[in-house]
Amino acid sequence: MALNIRLKKEFSLAIIHLKLNTMVRMEDKITFLFMNVGIIIRIILVVIFFQAIYTKVNVIGGWSYAEVLVLVGTWELINAIAWATFFRGGFRRMPGFMRRGELDSLLVRPVNLKTYFIYDNNDILFGSLPIIFAVILIMYGASISSMDINLPYYLFIILFALIIQYFFVIILSSINFWTIVEQTMHLFINTMRLGRYPITIYKGIARTALTVLVPVACIYSFPVQALFGKLKITDLGIMFGVLICFYLLSNYIWNIGLRRYESTGY
Amino acid sequence: MLLAKYFIAFKNVLQSEIEFRANTLIRFFISLITLVSIFYLWNDVFSARAEIAGYTKEQIITYYILITFILASVITFSPVADNIRNGELSMYITRPISYIWYQYWLALAQRFMRVLIGLPILIIIFIIFREHVYIVTNPLSYLILLVTVFSAMNLLFFIDILINFLEFWFTNSWGMNMVFDYISSIFSGALIPLAFLPSWLITIGNFLPYQYTGAFLIDAFIGRISFDQTLLGILIQFVWMIILYIMSRIVWHLGLKRYEAYGS
């Protein structure tokens, strides 16, 4: 019953924030237009990049051109969802909150801060078009592939990938409780860029690190492997293990960080 | 004497950059994270070939290390659009200084310090990747690199300020900035060496200044282009600098006519 009430409260708050954020975004139509032109250009550029390489080789890390297109689409899709929800929210602004001591005003609110940050600065309006472009790229990549596809499995793994990424963002943002890293956003984006290429190009310790420590393999490559029926049961097990570990670790680090937090600023 | 007032601004930024050197260092480290994937990607691509599009594996890894380092050093945040948007520009246009040159010296100081702070990291990266990089032994190549990097800094400054001046016409130009950043990444060769691009894209790129802020610098340094081509490239950099300077003066004057000093 208590959970039900809490969920209803969070949901209604999310809707209010959605309306407010959309109204703010609507004031900025030119930015909206150029941002979307920019995103289309970015996707085209990445496609040109891989197309250029595939004119010289047949496979990259054992992945065909079609699989890599789906990977690029998946990368864009997951990041667009993260940007429109939890990453654009409070987590991205943590260095500023810490520096100015603004976290206090958020901590006293009767909400779970980690949940609140999912929707407080949501951007469904600006986030929707990148998602559409990403889906088009995924569909195109899947259509030119000769392999069978398993869409429900793909969507299921995408969901878990997003949850892992959410826990990863919490861990990354929590660093600010110890030392303020102004470039948290820059760090997140560059780390996630490691997942834009097939995980199979990485060898030895690098592949292990990118699967379990900075889990870009779980977030981007595994969903694509799931779509084409190539995800091994051991990889699926690793993914669940990573999810549980990151859940526990993010909770632990966040709580320790909160205990350390001393309001500074003015 | 004329430069004295700008030199004070230059010195102030140098001091500020020294004070926040840890921040610059962290930024460098973060920018260089992507080199890990670049290294593994090209290692895989070159696993069955010795040369692709005229590049050896060592040359391409050196290319990406240098271009990532140069771009991380020379791409700085420009306050120009913010100054226009929040009305702070009024403060500068009433002073007996040229706003463009004032911003130029600020940007130059920032870039100069970043190159200095980033240099030890670059050397460490070359040591780590020593078996996979192309070591340039000709001292003249290092001199060419210095000249071309300095010219590229100037080119990027004028491109940047021109884009920022769009704020005179549009209330929030960051969307446009993003579009120009992506265009720059392909035509400068930051995304992929230009030799890999389809010919129609190379043709378009030849009419733009971007390759002289990235690919040209590295190709000249690692000796992929001849000495004569390098000299011609430096001359083209210089011509682009003059064109962009004149353009920025024109756009500045047109923009000032529209400027209404919003903000507090």
Interface residues (C-beta under 8 A of the other chain):
Chain A: D28 I30 T31 F32 L33 F34 M35 V37 G38 I41 R42 L45 I48 F49 A52 I53 T55 K56 V57 I60 G61 V181 E182 Q183 H186 L187 N190 T191 R193 L194 R196 Y197 I201 Y202 K203 A206
Chain B: N23 I26 R27 I30 S31 I33 T34 V36 S37 Y40 L41 N43 D44 V45 A48 R49 I52 A53 F170 T171 N172 W174 G175 M176 M178 V179 D181 Y182 I183 S185 I186 L191 I192 F196 L197 P198 L201
